[in-house]
Each structure stands twice: as C-alpha cells, then as structure tokens.
C-alpha cells in the first residue's frame, strides 16, 4: 500500500512472497533429509564392503 497499490493487491503480493519463502525452505529441508538418508545408507553399507571376498588368483576372463 505504501507503493500506491490497493489493499487487495498488496495482500496478494505479500502472500505470494511468503509462499515463495516457504517453498524455498521446504526444498532445502527435503534436500537435507535426502542427503542424510544417503549418508546413513552409505555408512550401513561399509561393513558389507569388508565382508566381501576378493576374487581368486586364477585366470580371469578376457576383457574387451
């Protein structure tokens, strides 16, 4: 309203700005949750790496 628009337009613009801020914060939080999930999965798979056996020293299949 200080910039010369009526109350309805000013309210709509304010709601749009607040909605954009909430969307950005939600996107950051969801990225953080996925990043943490992948981190926990990675940490859970490290013991499986230690349990895997190396291939025997015999002849290997030819590679292309």
Wavefront OBJ file of the C-alpha trace (Angstrom):
o trace
v 0.000 0.000 0.000
v 2.973 2.299 0.564
v 3.870 1.912 -3.141
v 0.486 3.052 -4.431
v -1.466 -0.215 -4.777
v -4.776 -1.046 -3.173
v -5.156 -3.325 -0.165
v -6.205 -6.425 -2.125
v -3.216 -6.261 -4.483
v -0.799 -5.591 -1.631
v -2.179 -8.537 0.331
v -1.906 -10.832 -2.709
v 1.700 -9.789 -3.320
v 2.543 -10.343 0.329
v 1.036 -13.833 0.273
v 2.985 -14.655 -2.896
v 6.261 -13.559 -1.292
v 5.563 -15.586 1.858
v 4.584 -18.621 -0.237
v 7.858 -18.381 -2.180
v 9.869 -18.227 1.028
v 8.079 -21.280 2.420
v 8.660 -23.206 -0.820
v 12.399 -22.454 -0.735
v 12.676 -23.536 2.890
v 10.763 -26.760 2.170
v 13.074 -27.545 -0.750
v 16.157 -27.043 1.418
v 14.753 -29.245 4.192
v 13.854 -32.034 1.766
v 17.345 -31.899 0.227
v 18.848 -32.130 3.699
v 16.712 -35.164 4.563
v 17.672 -36.986 1.365
v 21.360 -36.141 1.904
v 21.221 -37.564 5.439
v 19.404 -40.680 4.212
v 22.094 -41.351 1.593
v 24.749 -40.797 4.256
v 23.174 -43.373 6.564
v 22.820 -45.852 3.694
v 26.481 -45.359 2.812
v 27.554 -45.923 6.419
v 25.372 -49.031 6.648
v 26.985 -50.499 3.519
v 30.588 -50.060 4.691
v 30.536 -53.301 6.782
v 29.283 -55.193 3.723
v 32.329 -53.988 1.818
v 34.569 -55.510 4.484
v 32.708 -58.847 4.292
v 33.185 -59.247 0.552
v 35.890 -61.630 -0.560
v 38.476 -60.921 -3.207
v 38.347 -62.887 -6.422
v 40.603 -65.930 -6.589
v 44.024 -65.503 -8.205
v 43.159 -67.831 -11.109
v 42.910 -66.807 -14.731
v 40.374 -64.115 -15.345
v 38.003 -63.718 -18.251
v 39.340 -61.669 -21.161
v 38.238 -58.056 -21.177
v 37.317 -56.041 -24.237
l 1 2 3 4 5 6 7 8 9 10 11 12 13 14 15 16 17 18 19 20 21 22 23 24 25 26 27 28 29 30 31 32 33 34 35 36 37 38 39 40 41 42 43 44 45 46 47 48 49 50 51 52 53 54 55 56 57 58 59 60 61 62 63 64
